Amino acid sequence: MITILIQIEDKIKEVLKNSGISNFRSIQEKSLKYIFSSENRENLLVVAPSASGKTLIGELGIIQATRRGQKGFYLVPLKAIANEKFSEFFKRYRTLDLRISVSTGDFDISLDEIEKSDICITTYERFDSIIRRKPEWIKQIGVVVIDEIHNVGNKSRGIRLESLITRLKTYRNLQLIGLSATIKNPQELSEWLNAKLIKDEKRPIELRYKVVVSDNKFETIKKLMKDLVNNNAQTLIFVRTRREAENLARKLSKNVKDLLKIEEIEELEGNTKSIIDSMLDFKIIGGGIGYHHAGLDSNSRVLVENLFRKKLLKAICCTTTLASGINTPAKVVIIKDLNVYQDSSGLVERIDRNRLHQIAGRAGRHLKDIGFAILMVSNSEEAREIKKHYFKTGKQDLKTRYDNIESLLPENQQPLIDETLVFIHHHQNGIERKNLISFFKKTFYFHQYSKIENNQYLIERFALDSEDIERLLKGHLVESDEIKDAKVKITTMMVNKIEGIVNILEEGVDFICNFSKNSKFCTCKRFKETNFCSHLYHLGKKVLDTNSMVAKDIIRNSFNKTFILDYLLKQDFIYLEDNKFKCSELGNLIVELFLDTRMFLFIKNRLKYIRGTFDFLDLIKTLTEMKLNKTLSYHFFAILNEVLNTKNISDVPNTLKKMVTNEIGLGDIENFFDLSRWITNAIIRVAENTIEGNNHIVGIGKRIFNKINLSLNKMGPQNDFIQEAYAPNMTSKTFDVDEIKKKFVSNLKYLLIIHKISGISLYSYNFSANELDSALISGYLSALSSFGIELSGGENVDVRKMEYESFKILIKGGEKINAGIIVNEMPDDWVSEKLEAFVGVIEKKYKKIFHNWDGELNVFNGIGSIFNEIFGVDLINR
């Protein structure tokens, strides 16, 4: 500890002291010497159980990078974790004069803001998107912390995370710090990362497991809860479905409420407004029990988390939304169901070992405490099976058993195509084939399987191109398939099939093999096990010696693979110049939009069918289904359409609440809108950059995008209680509303309201100390007048941004008026939202006057007061 402290500067020591950190734990001491050393700064993989202090290692790695004048990025798997980490970072390190930002779908900021930041907390995917658009930024980054790096084996996002890390590994001056829960193969993961492995299997807080047999799980939980509440022990109860979480919470609250202290009941009642304003059931929450699942909106989830941290909720009944990252420390974790529903397969499957122990690790996170994890089963036979599967058998104390983290890269070829395109994009000056092969050899997949199979042609399984069919054949051999002398007789050579008899001389047995259009076959046992064998290799090699192009095509097609470079060249996503592959404009567009090639082509081909808003919305729904790999109810289509037809943006939250059903919660709607925003922007950009698009489609898209964007801004934390949880966000330089307002006021130049039909100026105000140039005002009036013609027909169009000479103009068209503001710099979305509200209030207040307006202008003098009120300023005194 003393040695490490000598290397830490005084300001950081003071920060740690103020956070109550006077000593480092063993795993922290071992790690920090590789962070604070000026000569020995290696990549790190820190593998340890929950509550072992991994997060502080990552934080200090980033802080040290900023002291060297570099940026630091902290990557997490979920938006909710990013927001929470941002609050923790800001609270702890704000005295170090660092600009700290968070970039997620909930609190999104521009790339300019991120560039100004010293530290950015974001998700894996958002960071990938950032460096795709700004690859040159990597040179400014000193440290990237990848929290929960074991997600490289996650079915839904592991491939993309593996590709991201593989790209980051190519930068020598970039330090990677991976933080992982306990896994079975940490050494293998650290070797791939070229990282120093720091591991500790012992939890600083003891966790005891118990398998409980019960034929009535609710009654068992009810009895447990009585004892736990009386002993002031909070509990997380994990169940399989959302409905079960709410039903169990409802039942338990009736029993737990009688066990609450009077002051606890009073404090819960003191939060009545917050609870009622949310989508939560007050009767359940008022009984001291919470519930938490993805169907709840972010307000409700944060509220439940905060009430639990305040110890007002004695238990939370939840799905796996609380399984990782979110700070909800409990004494006891009860896992009621060990089988979970898998969206991707539609099947109920057992929770994998690593995931189960991660869930259990939520217990006992307070120092000097013991945690308990209770696994519930229905009978003794299931109990024996569960103990054998999740634990090392033989002892009374249950010792955890973990799974290996495995690369998922070869499971699906579409990601291989997309990641190849990303890597070519990453090399703006072009990349040769040998360097592409080198990239794939740096993947976790190659690192794992090259050791298992020892095949120098393993990389050819990726089907990079159809250049060398023999290499493709060799790539599919496994280690035991030695290439021995063989006798081969070709019996059939047709346009769609090749068949022959192969006899490997040492074996002395004839085997019948064939290659056909989409498959291959051999009568040997080896083929049944691996779908390939040395007999097929010999038949293929013999056929290739004939130099028949038809034969090559048959063999190539028998593997049923898309050859990556062939495909990308054919679609014009890349081109070959001076023996180097380079991204075309379309290829760059795909990468920067974070699309995959399949979605891009689908959008491009569907553009010609878009005639109006209905067609555009239907495309959004279809693309969302492609992204989520599941069918969505048309109720989502109806929700989007309802919001688009909501004139006042402030009515959106109530509109959405009315659209909630038993199957579709507000959280589902939030997630759908977040995804729809990205998809809508992608459609707009594809329409702008391909011959299939046109201005009509772009116009529809921009209207939808603006409405979705403003709606999402309305879906964030709204009430005071939740604002408290996000207090650091609101005081941050990035999200300080007062600072936004101050910046807006300093940039204000001119306000103008014109009558939409006549083009007459109804009201104007010059905020500048100097008179504005008459030519400027004329140009401004011209812009507004043109805008009035564009909006004729009374359609309510959202705020648009224009540029005129050195000034920026925000324009909002209403039914009767057009309102515009001239500013020096384009302001934040907050200003757009206020401008929209400003127009809405004017039209409502002067509705009768507009109906019979005779040209009198004095009747509109009150517009200045409305501006002051809406924007929360005191600028207009007439």
N, C-alpha and C positions, 0 to 999 in steps of 0.2 A: 504493500500500500504506500509506504513512504517513498519508494523509488518512483512509482507512478505519479505521486503528487508533485515531486520535484519537477516533472516534465510538464505539468499542467499550469497554465498561466493563472495569475491571481484572480482575474475577473471570473474565470470559469469555476475556480475553487469556491468563490463567494456564491455563485449561482447554485452550486451543489449543496453548499452549507445551508442556504436559504430554503432548499427543497428537502432538508432533513437528511441529506446523504453525507455521512461523516466517515463511512467505511465502505470499501468495495467488497463485494462477494468474490469468492475464488475465481469463478468463471469470468467475472468482469476484469479482475487483475490480469489474468492470462491474456485476455483479448486486448485490453487497452494499451499494452506495450507495443502492439503492432499499429496502433492508431496515433499515439503521441510521439513515436520514434520518428526522427527525421530521416533515418537511413533504412529502417526495416519495415517499411509500409507495404505489407502484403495484402492480397485478398484474404478475406476471412469467411469461414463458415462456422457459425455458432449454433450448436445443436444442444438444446436443453429443454426440460419440461416447462410448463406454464409457471409464471410467477418466479422465475429464476433470475430475472434482471437482464434479459436479452435486449429489451427495448433501449435501456440506457446506453448500452454499447453502441447501438446504431445511432442514437442521438448524438453522442460525443464524437463519433466518427464524422458526422456531418458538420458539427460545430467546429471541429479542428480543420476541416476543409475550408470553411469560411475564413478562418484565421490566416489561411495561406492565400486568400484572395480568390478562392474558387467557389463554385456553386455546389450545393448538396441537394440530392433528391431522395425522399423517403417514400418507397413504394409499398402499397398495401393492397389486399385483394378486394376490399369493399369500400364504397363511398362513405358509409357510416363510420367506418374505422378511420378513414382519412380525415373526416370532419372532427372526430374526437382527438386524433393525434395532433391536428392543427391547434386545437384548444390547449392541449398539454404543452406543445412546443412553445406557443406564444406566452403562456403563463410562466413557464420556467425560464425562458431565455430572452424575454423582452428587454431586459436591462443591458443586453449585449449590443444594442443598436443594430439589430439585424432586421432585414425586411423578410418576413415569413408569409408565405401564401399557401392556399390550398386550391387545387383545381380538380373539381368533380362536376357531375351533372347538376348538383344542387347549388354549389357556389362557384359558378364558372367565371373565369377571368380571361382576359385576352392574353395572347402570346407576348404582347408588349409588357404587360404586368409581370408575367413569369420571368421575362428577360431581366426586369429590374430587381427581381427577388434574389435574395441570397440563398434561401431555403424554400423548397416547394414540396408539399406533401400531396401525393396523388395516387391514383390506382395504376396497376400494371398497364392496362389498356390505354389510359389517358397519356401516360409517359411515352408509350410506344407511338401514339399519335403525334405527340409533341416533337419527338426526334425524327419522325418521318417528314414532318413539315419543315423542321429546322435542324437538319443533321449537323450543321456546323456548330451548333451549341455544345455538342459533346466535348469539344476542346475546352470549354469553359467549366465543365463539371469535374470536380475532384473526387466525389464519393457518390455512389448510388447504393442505398440500403434497400435490400429486397426482403421485406418482412414476409414470413410464412412462405419461404422459398420452396418448401416441400410441395407447394401447389403446382410445381413443374410436372407432377404426376396426376394432376386433376384432369378428369375427362373433358370438361367443358372449356378449359382455358390453358391447359398445360402446354399444348403445342406452341401457341403464340408466345407464352412466357419463355419457353425453351429457345425459340428463335430470337427473342429480344435479348436474352442473356448471351447467346452465341455471338450476336452482333457486338454487344458491349465488351465481350472478352477480347475483341480485336484491338482495343485501345489500351496501350501499355501504361499510360499515365493515369488511368481511371481505376480507382480502388473500388472493388465490389465487396459489400458486406452482406452476406446471406444470414438470415435468422430463421431457424427452423425448429419446429416441435420435434420430439424424439422420433426417429425413424430407424429402420433396421440397417440401412446401408449408408451411413453418413460419410464413410471413407471414400466410397465410390463417387458420391456427389461432390465432395471437396476436391478430389483429383480432377474431375471434369472442370471445376471452377478454377483450378490451379490456385487453390486457397489453403491457408493454414486452418486445420480443423481444431476447433476448441469445443469440447463436448463435456457434458456432465449429465449423467443419468439420474442423479439424486435430486429430488425436489427439496428446496429449502423449507418447504412446508409439507409435512407428511400427508399422504393421501391413502386412505384405506378403502379398498373395494369390498363390496358384499353383494352376493347374488341372492336375491330374495324370491322364494317360490310363493305364489299367491293365485288362488282360483277366483279371487275378487280383488282386482288391483285397486279399484277406487276405495274400497273399505280399508285396505292396507295403507294407502296413502293418507286417508283421512285420519287414521290413528297416529301415523307418523307425524303428521302436521301438528296435531295437538301437543305432542311432546316437544317438537322442534320450536313451536311458537312460545311455549312456556319456558323454553331454555334460550329464547332470544336468538335462535339460529335461522338465518334466511336460507331459502331453498330455490333452486331452479329445477323445474319438472319438465323434461323433454318428452314430447308425444309425437305421433306420426303426422297428424293433419291439423289444419287450422281450426276446423270445426271442433275437433276434440280438445284443442287448447282452450277455446272459449267455453265449451261445455264443462270441462273439468274445473276451470276457474270459477264458473258460476256455482257449481256444486260446493266447492271448497269454501268459497266466500261466505256462504250461509253458516258454516260451522266456525270459521276463523274469526268472524266479526265479534262473536261473544268473547273471544280470548284477547281482543285488543284492549289496550289501556285507554282511559278516557281522553288523555291528552293526544294519543295517536288518532283517535276518531275525530277529535276536534281539528287536528292539523289536516287530516284528509278532507274534512268538510271545508276547511279554509281554501282548498284547491278546487272547490266545486266548479267554479267558472271555467278553469282550465280543462277540467275533465269533460264538462258538458260541451265546451267548444270543440273538443276533439271528437273522434268517432268512437270513443270508448264507452262501454256500458257503465254508467256511474254506480249502479247497484253492486256490480262486481268489484270495481276498484274501491268503492267505499267500504267493502268488506275486508280490505287488506290483502287482496289477491289480484295480481295483474296477469295479463296475457299478451303475447308478443308473437307476431308472425308476419310474413311478407305481404299479406293482404291489408295490413294496417298502413295508414299513411305515415310519413316521416314524423309529423307532429306527435301522433299517438305513440309511436315507438319510443321517441326521445322522452316523452312524458313518463311512460312506464319505467324506462331506465332510470330517470332522475328520481322518481318516487321510491324506487328500490334502493338506490344509493343513499337516500335519506332515511332508509329503514322504515318507511311508512308502509311499504308492501312487504309482506312476510314471505311471499313466494311469487314466482312468475311461471305460469304454464306456457310453454313455448315450443315452437318447432326449431329446426336447426339454425334459425336466424340469429340465435344467441350463442351458437357453438364456438365462435372464435372472435377474438379481437376486441369486441365491445366490453368495456369495463363494468361488469356487473358481478362483483365478488360475492360469493355465497359460501355458506358453511357446508351445505349438502347439495349434491346433484343427484336427482332421481331420473333414471332413463326408463320410462314406462314401456316403450316399444323399441325393440332392437332391430326391427325391420322398418325400412323407410320406402316411400314411393319415389321411383325414379322417373322424372318427366321425360327423359330422352328415350327410355325403353318402354315406359308405360307399365313396368313391372314393380312389384314390391321385392326389395332385396335387403339383405342384412347389411347393417352399417359396417363399413370396413374398419379394420383394427385401428389404424392411425386416427381415423375420424372419431371413433368411439373414445379413445383415450384423450383426444383433444377436448371432447365434450366433458368428459369426467374431470379434466384438469381445471374446469371453471370452479371447482370446489376448493375451499381452504386457501384462499388467496391473501388472507390477512397474515401478517407476521405473527409468530408465536401462536399459531392456530393449527388444528388438524382438520383436514377435509375428508369428507365421506362421499363415495360414489356408490349408489345403489342401483344395481341392474335387476329389473323385474322380469321374471319368467312365469310361465303358467303351470309347469310341473317339474318333477325331479329329473326326468329324462332331458328336458330342455336345459335345465340347470347344468347337468353334466356336459352337455354339448357346448354350452356357452363358455363354461370354464375352460374346456379343452381348446376352444377356438381363440379366445381372447387372452388367455393367460398360460403361463408355464405351469404344468401340472405337477402334482406330487406333494406340495407343501400346503399347510393350512392357509398361510398368507398368500394372497393372489399376486403373482408377479407378472407384470404386463408383457404381452407379446406384440411385436410390431411387424408391419409389412415393409418390403423394399419399395422405394420410389422408383418407378420405371418410366422411361420415355414412351410417349404415345405417338411419336412422329410417324412411324411406318403404317399406322392403322388406317389412315385416310389420305389419299393422294391429293385431294383438293388443297389442304393446307401446304403441302409441299410445293405446289404450283405457286400459291400466293406468297409463300416465304421466299421462294426463288426470285420472284418479281421484286419483293421488298429489298432483297440483298443487292440486286442489280441497281435498283434505284439509289441504294445507299452509296454506291460507287458511281458518282456522277460522271467520272471520266471514262467509264466503261470497265468491264472485267472479263478476263479470259476464262475459258472453260476450266482450265486447271485450277484457277483461283476459286471458282464456284465449287469444285470438288473439295478444295481445301476447306471452304466454309462448312460444307456438310460433314466433313471429317471432324470439325470442332463441336458438333452437336452432342448432346447427352446420349442420343440414340446410338451414334457411332461409337462413342466412348464405351457404352455398355456392351453392345453386341459384337464389337470387334474382339473384345476379350473373351466372350462366350464362344464365338464361332471361328475366330482366327482366320477370316477369309479376306484376303487383300482386295477382292472385287466386291465386297459387301456394299459399297457405295452405289454400285450399279442397280441395286434393288430399287433405288429411288427413280429409276428410269429417266435419267436426266435428259437423254436424247437417244435417237435411234441410230446413232453413228456407228456403233460397234455391237452387233448382235451377239457375237461370241462372248464379249465381256458381260453382257446381260445374262447369258446362260451361266457363266461362271459365278456371277454374283448371287445366284439362287441356290448354289450348292452349299450344304452345311459342312461343318468341320470333318465329319466322319466320311463324307463323300469324296474319297480320293479319286483322282483321275487316273484310271488304270487302262491298260490296253484292252480294246474291245473289237469284236467283229460286228459290223452293222450291215443289214440288208434293207434297202428301201423297197417296200412292197406297194405303196400307193403314193402318187404324186399328183394331186388334183388342185384346182384353183382355190378350194376351201379346206383341204385336208392333206396332211402328210402322215404316212404311217410306215412303221418299219419294225424289224425284229433286231433286238440288241442282245449280244451275248458277251458279257465281260469274261475274258478268258479264264481268270482265276476262279470264277464262280461256276462256269460251265453250264449255265442255265439260260434258256431263251426267254426274253421278256418282250411282249408286244407294247409298243409305244406309239403315241400319235400327238400331233399338234393340229388343232383346228381353229376356226375363226375366233372363238372367245374362250377356249379351254385347252387343256392338255391332259394326257392320261398315260399311265403305265400300269402294267399288271403286277408290279413288285410291291412288297409290303412297305418299303421305304416311302413310296409315293403317297400312300394312304396317310402316313404320319406327317409329312412335310410339304405335300403338294408339289414336290419336285424330286428328282433323283439323278444319279449319274447316267442312267440309261437314256433319259431324255436329253441330257447334255450331249452324249455321243451321237444320238440321232440328229440333233440339231446341228452339231459340228459337221457331220457327214453331208447334210443337206446344204449347208453354207458353202461347202467346197464346190458345189455345182454352179455357184454364182447366179442362181435363179432369183430374180427380183420378187417373183410371186412367192417363192419359198420364204424369203426374208420377211415379207409382209405377213405371211401366215404365222411364222414363229413370233414375230413382234406382237401380233394381235392376240396370240394365245395367252399372253400374260395379262390381257384385259386391263392394260394400263395406258394412261395418256402420257406420252413422252413430253416432259416438261418444256424443254427449250423449243421443241418442234411446235408445240401448242402455242406458246407465247409469241413465237415468230409469225405463225399463221394468223393469229388474231391481231397482229400489228401492235402488240403491247411492248415488244422489244424489237431491236434491229441489230444486225451485225455490221460492224465497221472496223476495218483494220484488225480483224481477228478478235475484236472485243464486242461483248454484248452490252448494249446501252438501252435505257428506257426511252420509249417514245413518249410523246406528249400525253397520249391516252394512258400509258403505263404509269407515268408520274401522277396523273390525276387519280387513278385507282388507289395507288399507295397513299397519297396525301389525304384522300377521303376516307381512309381506313376501310375501304370496301374489299371484298374478295372478287376475283375475276368472274365468278359465276353470277354474283349479284349485279355486277356492272353490266354484263351482257344481257341479263334479264331486264334491267332498267332500260337499256338502250333499245331493246327490241319492243318494249311495251310503250315507249313514248308515242309512237304513231297512233296508238289507240286512245290517247288522252284527249277528250273533247271538252271536258269541263271538270268542275270540282269533284263530282261523284267518282269519275274515273281515277282522278289523282288520289283520292282517299282510299279507293279500292286497291291501288298499287301500294300505298303505304301499308295497308293491312297484310297484303300478300308478302311483301318484303320482310315485315316483322315476323311473320310465320316462318319464312326461310331462315331468318337469323336465329330465332328461338327453337327451330326444328320441331314445331308443334302447331296444331290448328287452333286458331283463335275464334272465339264467338263473334258474330257480327254485331254484338252489343258494343264492342270496342269501336266499330265503325260509327255506330249511332252516337256514342259519346263524343267522338271527335267532331262529328257533324253538328252536334248540339252546341259545343263550345264555339265553333266557328260562327254560329248564328247568335251567340250571346253578344249583344251590343256593348254592354258595359263590362269591362274586364274585371271590375271588382265583384261582379256577380258570379264569376267562374267557380270559386270554391263551393258556393251553395249549389250551383248547377251540377258540379261533379258529385257532391254528396247525394243528390237526388238520383244519380245514375248508378249508385252502388247496388249490387245484388248479393244474394247469398254466396254466389260463386266468384264474383268479381269485386274485390275490395278497393278502397281508395289507393292503397299501396300498389295494387296491380295497375290502376289507372295512371298513377305517377310514373311507374316504370315504362308503361306503354307510351306515354307522352314523351318521356326522355328519349326513348328509342325512336319515336316518330320524328322528333326534332332532327336527329342525326340523319335519318333516312330521307326526310324532306329536303334537307340541305344537299344531300347526295344527288337526289333526282334533279334539283335545280341546276347543280353544277354539270351533271351529265347532259342535261338539255341545252346548257349554254355552250358545250364543247363538242357536240356531235351534230351531224346533219339531220338526225332524226328529231332533234329538239327545235323549239321555236319560241318566240317571245310570249306567245299566249300561254304556253305551258309554264314558262318561267314566272309570268305574272301570277298565275294561280298558285304556284309553289311558294312564292314570296309572301302572298297573303296568308297562306296556311302556316308557313314558318313563323311569321311574326306573331300570329295568334297563339300558336303553341308555345313560343318563347315567353310571351307575356303571361300565359297561363301557368307555365312552370314557375315563374317568379312568384306567382300568387300561391303556389303550393308549398313554399318553404315554411320554416317555423314562424308562426304568427303571434301566439299569445305570450304574455309576459313571463309566465313560468318557464316556457320553452326557451325564450330569449335568454333566460338566466343560464341555461345549459350551454348556450352558444355565445355567452358574453364576450369571451376573448375574440371571437370572430368579428363582433361588432366594433371592437376597439382597435382591431388591426388596421394598418394602413390600407390594406386591400379592400376591406368591407366597411369602412367607417362612413356611415350615411352623412354625418356632419361634414366630413372632409369632401365627399362627393358634392354636397350642396355648396360648400364654400368654393370649390373649384368651378362649379357651374356659374355661380354668381359672378366670379371674377372674369369669366369668359363671355358673359352676356353682352350683346350689342344692341339688339333690336327685337321688339315684339310687334307682330302685325296680324290682324284679323280681317279677312275680307269676306264679303257676301258671295256665296258660291255662284249664284245665277248671274248677278249683275257685274261682279268683279269689283264692286265699290269697297273701299277701305272703311270698315266699321270702327276700328280702334287700332291705335299704334302707340308705341312707347319706346323712346330712345334711352337705353341704359348707359350709353357712352357719354363721357364728359364732353367729347367733341361731337360736333355735327357730322353725321355720316355723309359721305359723298352722294350727291343726288343720282349719279349714274348707278351707284351700288343699289340704292333703293329702287330705282327703275328696273334694274335687272332682277331684283328680288320680287317686285310686283309681277314682272313678266313670268318668272318661274312659278309663282303662285297661281297666276292666271292660267298658265298652261296646265298646271296641276288641276285647276278647277275643271278644265275641259276634259281632262283624262278621267276625272271622277264623276263626270256627269251621269245622271241616272240615280243619284242618291245613295250609291253603295258606300258603306262605311269601311274605308281602307285604313290600315294601321299606319303608324308613324313611319315616314320615309326620310332618308338622309340624302342631302344633295350638297354639292360644292359649287360656290360661285366666287371666282377670283381667289382671294386669300381667305375667304370666310366659309364657314360651314352652315348649312341650313337644315333645320328639322321642320318637317311639314306634316300636319295631321289633318286629314279631310273628314269632315262630318257630313251630316245630311244637309245642313243649311249653310255652313261656314267652312272656310279653310283657315287654319291657324299655323303661323310659322314663327320660328325663333332663329335669329342670326347669332352665332357664337364664333369665337376664335378657334376653339378646338371641339371636336365631336365628343359630346358627353357620354356618360354611362347610360345603361338601359333604364336606370331609375328615372332619368329625365324624360325618356320616351314614355314611360308609364304615366308619369305626372302630366305630360302634355295631352295624352289620351284622355285622362280624367278631366283635365281642364276644358277640353272641347265638349265632353259629355255634359258637364255642369252648365256651361254657357247655353247649349242647345235646350237643356231642360228648363233653365230659368227664363229664357227669352222665347219659348215656344210660341206663345200667343202673339207676341210682337212680330215674330217672323211671318206668322200666318197672314197678318194684315199690315205689313210694314209699308210705310209711305215715304221712306227715304230719310226720316229724321235720325240724326246720328247721336244726339245727346242721350237718347234712351239707353245707349250702350256704355255709359261712363262707369258703370259698376263692374266692368270686366277686370279693371285693375285690382280691385279688392278680391275678386275670385282668384286671380293669379297669385296674389300674396298668400291666400289661404291654402290653395292646392299645393303650392311649392314650399310652404312653410317659411316664407321670407317676408320682409317688410321693405319692399323696394319701390312700389308704385304708390304715390301719395295723391293720386287723383282718380 
